[in-house]
Amino acid sequence: MNKATFYHAGCPVCLGAEHMLAEAIDPKYQIESVHLGENTDRILEAEKAGVKSVPALVLNDQAFHINFGASIEDLKH
Amino acid sequence: MNKATFYHAGCPVCLGAEHMLAEAIDPKYQIESVHLGENTDRILEAEKAGVKSVPALVLNDQAFHINFGASIEDLKH
């Protein structure tokens, strides 16, 4: 199963990107949505995958940044 | 038929995003790939859809910027 992880912080830009993904990603992907503001324990995992800002989509370990909502640095505090 | 237009400029960042799209976008979308550096006559159309930089994906008239390759302003010259 292909895995798609969507990292966000609940921002309006994030929600727009999430809506797009839910609509446009191939159903062969299993999508998990992670709110990094509420799940700060997963920030390290996101950074390891190359996530520098949210919203971001990690597809099979490759990170893609979609538009710009917030820097991942700002989510650590 | 849903329409997805991918605007790019041949940059490495663009190619990575295009590969992701070809792999991950739902097959219900018809994907058109437009090289704005070679097709400057389509820059206006991209701007009208809200494209500010490439690579960008326009899904049914909504623009999403994926990572950052080049500003659309730089493609006009």
Backbone of each chain as nested JSON, in Angstrom:
{
  "chains": [
    {"id": "A", "residues": [
      {"number": 1, "name": "MET", "atoms": {"N": [0.863, -1.199, 0.0], "CA": [0.0, 0.0, 0.0], "C": [0.893, 1.24, 0.0]}},
      {"number": 2, "name": "ASN", "atoms": {"N": [0.596, 2.181, -0.883], "CA": [1.344, 3.425, -0.888], "C": [0.864, 4.303, 0.26]}},
      {"number": 3, "name": "LYS", "atoms": {"N": [1.812, 5.014, 0.867], "CA": [1.465, 5.819, 2.019], "C": [1.681, 7.301, 1.727]}},
      {"number": 4, "name": "ALA", "atoms": {"N": [0.671, 8.094, 2.058], "CA": [0.772, 9.547, 1.91], "C": [0.479, 10.167, 3.266]}},
      {"number": 5, "name": "THR", "atoms": {"N": [1.436, 10.933, 3.788], "CA": [1.212, 11.591, 5.078], "C": [1.132, 13.091, 4.853]}},
      {"number": 6, "name": "PHE", "atoms": {"N": [0.026, 13.666, 5.299], "CA": [-0.182, 15.103, 5.132], "C": [0.037, 15.772, 6.476]}},
      {"number": 7, "name": "TYR", "atoms": {"N": [1.051, 16.655, 6.55], "CA": [1.352, 17.379, 7.785], "C": [0.787, 18.783, 7.679]}},
      {"number": 8, "name": "HIS", "atoms": {"N": [0.095, 19.217, 8.717], "CA": [-0.507, 20.549, 8.683], "C": [-0.568, 21.123, 10.088]}},
      {"number": 9, "name": "ALA", "atoms": {"N": [-1.098, 22.336, 10.187], "CA": [-1.204, 22.978, 11.495], "C": [-2.564, 23.649, 11.653]}},
      {"number": 10, "name": "GLY", "atoms": {"N": [-3.535, 23.167, 10.903], "CA": [-4.889, 23.703, 11.053], "C": [-5.116, 25.072, 10.432]}},
      {"number": 11, "name": "CYS", "atoms": {"N": [-4.092, 25.595, 9.74], "CA": [-4.218, 26.929, 9.142], "C": [-5.115, 26.88, 7.898]}},
      {"number": 12, "name": "PRO", "atoms": {"N": [-5.681, 28.027, 7.512], "CA": [-6.549, 28.055, 6.321], "C": [-5.855, 27.531, 5.066]}},
      {"number": 13, "name": "VAL", "atoms": {"N": [-4.595, 27.901, 4.884], "CA": [-3.832, 27.399, 3.73], "C": [-3.74, 25.874, 3.782]}},
      {"number": 14, "name": "CYS", "atoms": {"N": [-3.565, 25.353, 5.011], "CA": [-3.47, 23.898, 5.185], "C": [-4.775, 23.215, 4.798]}},
      {"number": 15, "name": "LEU", "atoms": {"N": [-5.882, 23.797, 5.23], "CA": [-7.174, 23.176, 4.962], "C": [-7.466, 23.135, 3.466]}},
      {"number": 16, "name": "GLY", "atoms": {"N": [-7.089, 24.184, 2.761], "CA": [-7.276, 24.206, 1.308], "C": [-6.482, 23.103, 0.64]}},
      {"number": 17, "name": "ALA", "atoms": {"N": [-5.252, 22.929, 1.091], "CA": [-4.393, 21.881, 0.517], "C": [-4.938, 20.494, 0.851]}},
      {"number": 18, "name": "GLU", "atoms": {"N": [-5.463, 20.344, 2.067], "CA": [-5.996, 19.044, 2.468], "C": [-7.219, 18.679, 1.621]}},
      {"number": 19, "name": "HIS", "atoms": {"N": [-8.038, 19.68, 1.363], "CA": [-9.228, 19.451, 0.541], "C": [-8.81, 18.985, -0.861]}},
      {"number": 20, "name": "MET", "atoms": {"N": [-7.78, 19.655, -1.389], "CA": [-7.282, 19.293, -2.718], "C": [-6.803, 17.843, -2.723]}},
      {"number": 21, "name": "LEU", "atoms": {"N": [-6.056, 17.476, -1.674], "CA": [-5.51, 16.126, -1.622], "C": [-6.605, 15.077, -1.553]}},
      {"number": 22, "name": "ALA", "atoms": {"N": [-7.569, 15.334, -0.675], "CA": [-8.656, 14.369, -0.516], "C": [-9.361, 14.152, -1.847]}},
      {"number": 23, "name": "GLU", "atoms": {"N": [-9.384, 15.198, -2.643], "CA": [-10.088, 15.16, -3.928], "C": [-9.234, 14.545, -5.034]}},
      {"number": 24, "name": "ALA", "atoms": {"N": [-7.942, 14.821, -5.0], "CA": [-7.133, 14.55, -6.194], "C": [-6.134, 13.408, -6.086]}},
      {"number": 25, "name": "ILE", "atoms": {"N": [-5.812, 12.974, -4.87], "CA": [-4.811, 11.912, -4.76], "C": [-5.408, 10.562, -5.173]}},
      {"number": 26, "name": "ASP", "atoms": {"N": [-4.605, 9.823, -5.896], "CA": [-5.006, 8.487, -6.337], "C": [-5.432, 7.643, -5.13]}},
      {"number": 27, "name": "PRO", "atoms": {"N": [-6.592, 6.998, -5.223], "CA": [-7.1, 6.183, -4.103], "C": [-6.178, 5.039, -3.705]}},
      {"number": 28, "name": "LYS", "atoms": {"N": [-5.162, 4.765, -4.527], "CA": [-4.229, 3.696, -4.143], "C": [-3.369, 4.123, -2.953]}},
      {"number": 29, "name": "TYR", "atoms": {"N": [-3.392, 5.438, -2.634], "CA": [-2.655, 5.925, -1.474], "C": [-3.531, 5.929, -0.232]}},
      {"number": 30, "name": "GLN", "atoms": {"N": [-2.934, 5.5, 0.871], "CA": [-3.602, 5.606, 2.157], "C": [-3.133, 6.924, 2.782]}},
      {"number": 31, "name": "ILE", "atoms": {"N": [-4.053, 7.856, 2.98], "CA": [-3.677, 9.192, 3.458], "C": [-3.863, 9.307, 4.969]}},
      {"number": 32, "name": "GLU", "atoms": {"N": [-2.797, 9.738, 5.642], "CA": [-2.902, 10.054, 7.065], "C": [-2.687, 11.548, 7.219]}},
      {"number": 33, "name": "SER", "atoms": {"N": [-3.525, 12.189, 8.007], "CA": [-3.426, 13.625, 8.224], "C": [-2.943, 13.882, 9.65]}},
      {"number": 34, "name": "VAL", "atoms": {"N": [-1.836, 14.623, 9.781], "CA": [-1.232, 14.853, 11.092], "C": [-1.168, 16.348, 11.402]}},
      {"number": 35, "name": "HIS", "atoms": {"N": [-1.82, 16.758, 12.466], "CA": [-1.788, 18.161, 12.918], "C": [-0.568, 18.321, 13.818]}},
      {"number": 36, "name": "LEU", "atoms": {"N": [0.481, 18.97, 13.293], "CA": [1.739, 19.06, 14.049], "C": [1.65, 20.008, 15.232]}},
      {"number": 37, "name": "GLY", "atoms": {"N": [0.698, 20.931, 15.193], "CA": [0.518, 21.822, 16.332], "C": [-0.025, 21.061, 17.534]}},
      {"number": 38, "name": "GLU", "atoms": {"N": [-0.844, 20.059, 17.28], "CA": [-1.436, 19.255, 18.359], "C": [-0.639, 17.993, 18.641]}},
      {"number": 39, "name": "ASN", "atoms": {"N": [0.199, 17.595, 17.681], "CA": [1.002, 16.38, 17.854], "C": [2.478, 16.712, 17.684]}},
      {"number": 40, "name": "THR", "atoms": {"N": [3.0, 17.527, 18.617], "CA": [4.38, 17.978, 18.497], "C": [5.369, 16.813, 18.584]}},
      {"number": 41, "name": "ASP", "atoms": {"N": [4.932, 15.693, 19.135], "CA": [5.825, 14.523, 19.209], "C": [6.094, 13.924, 17.835]}},
      {"number": 42, "name": "ARG", "atoms": {"N": [5.397, 14.401, 16.816], "CA": [5.639, 13.86, 15.467], "C": [6.421, 14.824, 14.582]}},
      {"number": 43, "name": "ILE", "atoms": {"N": [6.84, 15.972, 15.172], "CA": [7.603, 16.954, 14.393], "C": [8.933, 16.357, 13.924]}},
      {"number": 44, "name": "LEU", "atoms": {"N": [9.587, 15.601, 14.793], "CA": [10.886, 15.013, 14.441], "C": [10.756, 14.097, 13.227]}},
      {"number": 45, "name": "GLU", "atoms": {"N": [9.73, 13.284, 13.252], "CA": [9.455, 12.369, 12.129], "C": [9.245, 13.157, 10.833]}},
      {"number": 46, "name": "ALA", "atoms": {"N": [8.514, 14.265, 10.937], "CA": [8.26, 15.101, 9.762], "C": [9.561, 15.707, 9.245]}},
      {"number": 47, "name": "GLU", "atoms": {"N": [10.374, 16.21, 10.167], "CA": [11.647, 16.817, 9.769], "C": [12.559, 15.792, 9.096]}},
      {"number": 48, "name": "LYS", "atoms": {"N": [12.561, 14.585, 9.632], "CA": [13.398, 13.53, 9.045], "C": [12.982, 13.236, 7.608]}},
      {"number": 49, "name": "ALA", "atoms": {"N": [11.703, 13.425, 7.319], "CA": [11.2, 13.183, 5.963], "C": [11.47, 14.389, 5.054]}},
      {"number": 50, "name": "GLY", "atoms": {"N": [12.006, 15.482, 5.641], "CA": [12.352, 16.643, 4.831], "C": [11.348, 17.782, 4.887]}},
      {"number": 51, "name": "VAL", "atoms": {"N": [10.389, 17.678, 5.794], "CA": [9.369, 18.729, 5.905], "C": [9.96, 19.976, 6.565]}},
      {"number": 52, "name": "LYS", "atoms": {"N": [9.83, 21.116, 5.863], "CA": [10.367, 22.371, 6.392], "C": [9.249, 23.343, 6.749]}},
      {"number": 53, "name": "SER", "atoms": {"N": [8.081, 23.154, 6.17], "CA": [6.934, 24.015, 6.45], "C": [5.673, 23.202, 6.218]}},
      {"number": 54, "name": "VAL", "atoms": {"N": [4.568, 23.724, 6.727], "CA": [3.281, 23.08, 6.472], "C": [2.4, 24.028, 5.671]}},
      {"number": 55, "name": "PRO", "atoms": {"N": [1.468, 23.531, 4.9], "CA": [1.18, 22.121, 4.702], "C": [2.218, 21.421, 3.822]}},
      {"number": 56, "name": "ALA", "atoms": {"N": [2.453, 20.156, 4.117], "CA": [3.38, 19.366, 3.322], "C": [2.834, 17.957, 3.172]}},
      {"number": 57, "name": "LEU", "atoms": {"N": [3.204, 17.359, 2.075], "CA": [2.772, 15.995, 1.794], "C": [4.006, 15.125, 1.646]}},
      {"number": 58, "name": "VAL", "atoms": {"N": [4.051, 14.04, 2.389], "CA": [5.158, 13.099, 2.241], "C": [4.621, 11.852, 1.549]}},
      {"number": 59, "name": "LEU", "atoms": {"N": [5.15, 11.607, 0.369], "CA": [4.74, 10.449, -0.424], "C": [5.879, 9.449, -0.428]}},
      {"number": 60, "name": "ASN", "atoms": {"N": [5.676, 8.306, 0.206], "CA": [6.719, 7.281, 0.234], "C": [8.08, 7.895, 0.548]}},
      {"number": 61, "name": "ASP", "atoms": {"N": [8.156, 8.677, 1.617], "CA": [9.403, 9.26, 2.144], "C": [9.934, 10.47, 1.384]}},
      {"number": 62, "name": "GLN", "atoms": {"N": [9.213, 10.965, 0.402], "CA": [9.657, 12.186, -0.264], "C": [8.706, 13.328, 0.091]}},
      {"number": 63, "name": "ALA", "atoms": {"N": [9.264, 14.463, 0.539], "CA": [8.435, 15.58, 1.004], "C": [8.151, 16.587, -0.099]}},
      {"number": 64, "name": "PHE", "atoms": {"N": [6.919, 17.029, -0.178], "CA": [6.514, 18.095, -1.089], "C": [5.805, 19.164, -0.282]}},
      {"number": 65, "name": "HIS", "atoms": {"N": [6.249, 20.41, -0.459], "CA": [5.615, 21.514, 0.256], "C": [4.579, 22.137, -0.644]}},
      {"number": 66, "name": "ILE", "atoms": {"N": [3.367, 22.259, -0.132], "CA": [2.256, 22.791, -0.925], "C": [1.879, 24.16, -0.369]}},
      {"number": 67, "name": "ASN", "atoms": {"N": [2.066, 25.188, -1.197], "CA": [1.838, 26.552, -0.72], "C": [2.635, 26.775, 0.566]}},
      {"number": 68, "name": "PHE", "atoms": {"N": [2.24, 27.71, 1.39], "CA": [2.987, 27.95, 2.62], "C": [2.054, 28.405, 3.713]}},
      {"number": 69, "name": "GLY", "atoms": {"N": [1.989, 27.655, 4.797], "CA": [1.14, 28.035, 5.922], "C": [1.968, 28.497, 7.101]}},
      {"number": 70, "name": "ALA", "atoms": {"N": [2.899, 27.648, 7.535], "CA": [3.723, 27.977, 8.696], "C": [5.031, 27.207, 8.624]}},
      {"number": 71, "name": "SER", "atoms": {"N": [6.086, 27.823, 9.16], "CA": [7.366, 27.142, 9.249], "C": [7.303, 26.084, 10.339]}},
      {"number": 72, "name": "ILE", "atoms": {"N": [7.985, 24.976, 10.12], "CA": [7.957, 23.912, 11.125], "C": [8.642, 24.383, 12.407]}},
      {"number": 73, "name": "GLU", "atoms": {"N": [9.566, 25.331, 12.273], "CA": [10.229, 25.89, 13.457], "C": [9.223, 26.552, 14.395]}},
      {"number": 74, "name": "ASP", "atoms": {"N": [8.231, 27.206, 13.81], "CA": [7.233, 27.912, 14.614], "C": [6.301, 26.973, 15.363]}},
      {"number": 75, "name": "LEU", "atoms": {"N": [6.291, 25.719, 14.959], "CA": [5.377, 24.762, 15.585], "C": [5.991, 24.09, 16.811]}},
      {"number": 76, "name": "LYS", "atoms": {"N": [7.284, 24.36, 17.033], "CA": [7.968, 23.689, 18.142], "C": [7.684, 24.359, 19.479]}},
      {"number": 77, "name": "HIS", "atoms": {"N": [7.128, 25.547, 19.426], "CA": [6.942, 26.308, 20.671], "C": [5.484, 26.325, 21.131]}}
    ]},
    {"id": "B", "residues": [
      {"number": 1, "name": "MET", "atoms": {"N": [-14.948, 15.545, -17.256], "CA": [-13.547, 15.176, -16.961], "C": [-12.899, 16.272, -16.125]}},
      {"number": 2, "name": "ASN", "atoms": {"N": [-12.27, 15.891, -15.044], "CA": [-11.542, 16.86, -14.242], "C": [-10.237, 17.209, -14.931]}},
      {"number": 3, "name": "LYS", "atoms": {"N": [-9.85, 18.481, -14.812], "CA": [-8.674, 18.937, -15.512], "C": [-7.603, 19.371, -14.52]}},
      {"number": 4, "name": "ALA", "atoms": {"N": [-6.392, 18.899, -14.71], "CA": [-5.26, 19.303, -13.89], "C": [-4.195, 19.847, -14.824]}},
      {"number": 5, "name": "THR", "atoms": {"N": [-3.792, 21.1, -14.614], "CA": [-2.742, 21.681, -15.441], "C": [-1.515, 21.912, -14.587]}},
      {"number": 6, "name": "PHE", "atoms": {"N": [-0.41, 21.349, -15.032], "CA": [0.845, 21.468, -14.3], "C": [1.741, 22.464, -15.037]}},
      {"number": 7, "name": "TYR", "atoms": {"N": [2.044, 23.581, -14.38], "CA": [2.914, 24.599, -14.977], "C": [4.315, 24.449, -14.406]}},
      {"number": 8, "name": "HIS", "atoms": {"N": [5.294, 24.472, -15.277], "CA": [6.672, 24.306, -14.829], "C": [7.62, 25.072, -15.743]}},
      {"number": 9, "name": "ALA", "atoms": {"N": [8.911, 24.98, -15.443], "CA": [9.902, 25.671, -16.262], "C": [11.119, 24.784, -16.504]}},
      {"number": 10, "name": "GLY", "atoms": {"N": [10.902, 23.484, -16.402], "CA": [11.992, 22.562, -16.696], "C": [13.05, 22.45, -15.615]}},
      {"number": 11, "name": "CYS", "atoms": {"N": [12.846, 23.139, -14.486], "CA": [13.837, 23.119, -13.409], "C": [13.803, 21.778, -12.666]}},
      {"number": 12, "name": "PRO", "atoms": {"N": [14.899, 21.436, -11.996], "CA": [14.946, 20.157, -11.269], "C": [13.804, 20.026, -10.252]}},
      {"number": 13, "name": "VAL", "atoms": {"N": [13.508, 21.104, -9.537], "CA": [12.407, 21.079, -8.571], "C": [11.1, 20.757, -9.294]}},
      {"number": 14, "name": "CYS", "atoms": {"N": [10.946, 21.337, -10.495], "CA": [9.733, 21.101, -11.283], "C": [9.607, 19.634, -11.672]}},
      {"number": 15, "name": "LEU", "atoms": {"N": [10.718, 19.05, -12.093], "CA": [10.682, 17.664, -12.56], "C": [10.323, 16.714, -11.425]}},
      {"number": 16, "name": "GLY", "atoms": {"N": [10.829, 17.005, -10.237], "CA": [10.482, 16.181, -9.084], "C": [8.998, 16.251, -8.785]}},
      {"number": 17, "name": "ALA", "atoms": {"N": [8.44, 17.456, -8.877], "CA": [7.012, 17.624, -8.615], "C": [6.185, 16.932, -9.696]}},
      {"number": 18, "name": "GLU", "atoms": {"N": [6.65, 17.017, -10.943], "CA": [5.904, 16.393, -12.027], "C": [5.885, 14.874, -11.874]}},
      {"number": 19, "name": "HIS", "atoms": {"N": [7.017, 14.332, -11.452], "CA": [7.083, 12.895, -11.238], "C": [6.09, 12.484, -10.153]}},
      {"number": 20, "name": "MET", "atoms": {"N": [6.039, 13.277, -9.091], "CA": [5.096, 13.001, -8.0], "C": [3.67, 13.015, -8.52]}},
      {"number": 21, "name": "LEU", "atoms": {"N": [3.353, 14.014, -9.32], "CA": [1.988, 14.132, -9.817], "C": [1.603, 12.959, -10.7]}},
      {"number": 22, "name": "ALA", "atoms": {"N": [2.495, 12.627, -11.617], "CA": [2.207, 11.526, -12.532], "C": [1.919, 10.253, -11.748]}},
      {"number": 23, "name": "GLU", "atoms": {"N": [2.592, 10.143, -10.602], "CA": [2.462, 8.946, -9.774], "C": [1.232, 8.988, -8.883]}},
      {"number": 24, "name": "ALA", "atoms": {"N": [0.897, 10.174, -8.378], "CA": [-0.054, 10.232, -7.264], "C": [-1.425, 10.825, -7.572]}},
      {"number": 25, "name": "ILE", "atoms": {"N": [-1.556, 11.531, -8.69], "CA": [-2.859, 12.141, -8.965], "C": [-3.859, 11.083, -9.435]}},
      {"number": 26, "name": "ASP", "atoms": {"N": [-5.047, 11.223, -8.94], "CA": [-6.141, 10.313, -9.303], "C": [-6.306, 10.287, -10.829]}},
      {"number": 27, "name": "PRO", "atoms": {"N": [-6.368, 9.089, -11.397], "CA": [-6.481, 8.963, -12.865], "C": [-7.734, 9.614, -13.446]}},
      {"number": 28, "name": "LYS", "atoms": {"N": [-8.667, 10.023, -12.595], "CA": [-9.855, 10.704, -13.113], "C": [-9.504, 12.096, -13.634]}},
      {"number": 29, "name": "TYR", "atoms": {"N": [-8.29, 12.572, -13.302], "CA": [-7.846, 13.869, -13.819], "C": [-7.074, 13.694, -15.114]}},
      {"number": 30, "name": "GLN", "atoms": {"N": [-7.36, 14.603, -16.04], "CA": [-6.583, 14.663, -17.27], "C": [-5.48, 15.685, -17.024]}},
      {"number": 31, "name": "ILE", "atoms": {"N": [-4.228, 15.259, -17.046], "CA": [-3.113, 16.153, -16.715], "C": [-2.465, 16.733, -17.964]}},
      {"number": 32, "name": "GLU", "atoms": {"N": [-2.375, 18.058, -17.992], "CA": [-1.623, 18.717, -19.058], "C": [-0.398, 19.362, -18.432]}},
      {"number": 33, "name": "SER", "atoms": {"N": [0.738, 19.198, -19.059], "CA": [1.975, 19.77, -18.544], "C": [2.42, 20.909, -19.466]}},
      {"number": 34, "name": "VAL", "atoms": {"N": [2.591, 22.107, -18.894], "CA": [2.928, 23.286, -19.694], "C": [4.264, 23.873, -19.238]}},
      {"number": 35, "name": "HIS", "atoms": {"N": [5.228, 23.926, -20.129], "CA": [6.524, 24.538, -19.854], "C": [6.4, 26.032, -20.157]}},
      {"number": 36, "name": "LEU", "atoms": {"N": [6.336, 26.845, -19.098], "CA": [6.091, 28.28, -19.296], "C": [7.304, 29.014, -19.856]}},
      {"number": 37, "name": "GLY", "atoms": {"N": [8.486, 28.442, -19.695], "CA": [9.664, 29.067, -20.282], "C": [9.626, 28.961, -21.805]}},
      {"number": 38, "name": "GLU", "atoms": {"N": [9.058, 27.868, -22.301], "CA": [8.973, 27.654, -23.755], "C": [7.652, 28.135, -24.338]}},
      {"number": 39, "name": "ASN", "atoms": {"N": [6.638, 28.267, -23.469], "CA": [5.321, 28.715, -23.922], "C": [4.908, 29.976, -23.166]}},
      {"number": 40, "name": "THR", "atoms": {"N": [5.64, 31.043, -23.416], "CA": [5.384, 32.29, -22.68], "C": [3.993, 32.845, -22.982]}},
      {"number": 41, "name": "ASP", "atoms": {"N": [3.399, 32.433, -24.094], "CA": [2.047, 32.904, -24.415], "C": [1.005, 32.342, -23.455]}},
      {"number": 42, "name": "ARG", "atoms": {"N": [1.392, 31.414, -22.626], "CA": [0.437, 30.847, -21.666], "C": [0.644, 31.356, -20.238]}},
      {"number": 43, "name": "ILE", "atoms": {"N": [1.595, 32.299, -20.088], "CA": [1.85, 32.844, -18.751], "C": [0.619, 33.593, -18.225]}},
      {"number": 44, "name": "LEU", "atoms": {"N": [-0.033, 34.336, -19.101], "CA": [-1.202, 35.107, -18.677], "C": [-2.297, 34.179, -18.131]}},
      {"number": 45, "name": "GLU", "atoms": {"N": [-2.536, 33.116, -18.85], "CA": [-3.524, 32.113, -18.411], "C": [-3.154, 31.544, -17.035]}},
      {"number": 46, "name": "ALA", "atoms": {"N": [-1.867, 31.283, -16.829], "CA": [-1.417, 30.745, -15.542], "C": [-1.637, 31.781, -14.434]}},
      {"number": 47, "name": "GLU", "atoms": {"N": [-1.287, 33.029, -14.729], "CA": [-1.455, 34.082, -13.728], "C": [-2.924, 34.266, -13.357]}},
      {"number": 48, "name": "LYS", "atoms": {"N": [-3.789, 34.183, -14.345], "CA": [-5.221, 34.329, -14.089], "C": [-5.726, 33.232, -13.16]}},
      {"number": 49, "name": "ALA", "atoms": {"N": [-5.102, 32.067, -13.229], "CA": [-5.505, 30.955, -12.369], "C": [-4.897, 31.082, -10.972]}},
      {"number": 50, "name": "GLY", "atoms": {"N": [-4.023, 32.108, -10.802], "CA": [-3.446, 32.335, -9.484], "C": [-2.025, 31.823, -9.312]}},
      {"number": 51, "name": "VAL", "atoms": {"N": [-1.397, 31.413, -10.408], "CA": [-0.036, 30.887, -10.327], "C": [0.963, 32.023, -10.115]}},
      {"number": 52, "name": "LYS", "atoms": {"N": [1.771, 31.902, -9.055], "CA": [2.769, 32.933, -8.741], "C": [4.186, 32.421, -8.923]}},
      {"number": 53, "name": "SER", "atoms": {"N": [4.335, 31.111, -8.889], "CA": [5.652, 30.511, -9.078], "C": [5.458, 29.11, -9.639]}},
      {"number": 54, "name": "VAL", "atoms": {"N": [6.533, 28.56, -10.171], "CA": [6.48, 27.177, -10.647], "C": [7.422, 26.326, -9.816]}},
      {"number": 55, "name": "PRO", "atoms": {"N": [7.173, 25.04, -9.692], "CA": [6.048, 24.318, -10.264], "C": [4.735, 24.614, -9.531]}},
      {"number": 56, "name": "ALA", "atoms": {"N": [3.652, 24.612, -10.297], "CA": [2.334, 24.808, -9.719], "C": [1.339, 23.894, -10.411]}},
      {"number": 57, "name": "LEU", "atoms": {"N": [0.337, 23.519, -9.652], "CA": [-0.708, 22.659, -10.194], "C": [-2.036, 23.4, -10.085]}},
      {"number": 58, "name": "VAL", "atoms": {"N": [-2.743, 23.504, -11.193], "CA": [-4.069, 24.112, -11.171], "C": [-5.094, 22.995, -11.34]}},
      {"number": 59, "name": "LEU", "atoms": {"N": [-5.895, 22.835, -10.305], "CA": [-6.938, 21.808, -10.319], "C": [-8.283, 22.492, -10.428]}},
      {"number": 60, "name": "ASN", "atoms": {"N": [-8.947, 22.305, -11.542], "CA": [-10.257, 22.93, -11.723], "C": [-10.247, 24.398, -11.275]}},
      {"number": 61, "name": "ASP", "atoms": {"N": [-9.292, 25.158, -11.791], "CA": [-9.197, 26.603, -11.559], "C": [-8.642, 27.029, -10.207]}},
      {"number": 62, "name": "GLN", "atoms": {"N": [-8.209, 26.091, -9.392], "CA": [-7.575, 26.489, -8.142], "C": [-6.089, 26.158, -8.2]}},
      {"number": 63, "name": "ALA", "atoms": {"N": [-5.244, 27.153, -7.856], "CA": [-3.8, 26.969, -7.98], "C": [-3.168, 26.487, -6.683]}},
      {"number": 64, "name": "PHE", "atoms": {"N": [-2.266, 25.528, -6.799], "CA": [-1.473, 25.054, -5.669], "C": [-0.012, 25.118, -6.07]}},
      {"number": 65, "name": "HIS", "atoms": {"N": [0.794, 25.754, -5.212], "CA": [2.225, 25.846, -5.492], "C": [2.933, 24.716, -4.774]}},
      {"number": 66, "name": "ILE", "atoms": {"N": [3.721, 23.978, -5.522], "CA": [4.416, 22.817, -4.963], "C": [5.903, 23.13, -4.903]}},
      {"number": 67, "name": "ASN", "atoms": {"N": [6.438, 23.185, -3.69], "CA": [7.836, 23.584, -3.51], "C": [8.072, 24.913, -4.232]}},
      {"number": 68, "name": "PHE", "atoms": {"N": [9.291, 25.198, -4.598], "CA": [9.545, 26.459, -5.29], "C": [10.684, 26.279, -6.274]}},
      {"number": 69, "name": "GLY", "atoms": {"N": [10.405, 26.549, -7.54], "CA": [11.445, 26.441, -8.555], "C": [11.83, 27.811, -9.068]}},
      {"number": 70, "name": "ALA", "atoms": {"N": [10.833, 28.586, -9.533], "CA": [11.104, 29.903, -10.095], "C": [9.856, 30.77, -9.998]}},
      {"number": 71, "name": "SER", "atoms": {"N": [10.081, 32.057, -9.825], "CA": [8.972, 33.007, -9.818], "C": [8.454, 33.173, -11.236]}},
      {"number": 72, "name": "ILE", "atoms": {"N": [7.156, 33.338, -11.367], "CA": [6.583, 33.5, -12.695], "C": [7.076, 34.805, -13.326]}},
      {"number": 73, "name": "GLU", "atoms": {"N": [7.419, 35.777, -12.496], "CA": [7.962, 37.037, -13.015], "C": [9.25, 36.8, -13.8]}},
      {"number": 74, "name": "ASP", "atoms": {"N": [10.05, 35.868, -13.321], "CA": [11.339, 35.589, -13.966], "C": [11.183, 34.889, -15.313]}},
      {"number": 75, "name": "LEU", "atoms": {"N": [9.996, 34.355, -15.559], "CA": [9.785, 33.615, -16.807], "C": [9.336, 34.526, -17.937]}},
      {"number": 76, "name": "LYS", "atoms": {"N": [9.05, 35.782, -17.595], "CA": [8.537, 36.698, -18.612], "C": [9.641, 37.249, -19.503]}},
      {"number": 77, "name": "HIS", "atoms": {"N": [10.893, 37.09, -19.057], "CA": [11.982, 37.721, -19.795], "C": [12.786, 36.723, -20.627]}}
    ]}
  ]
}
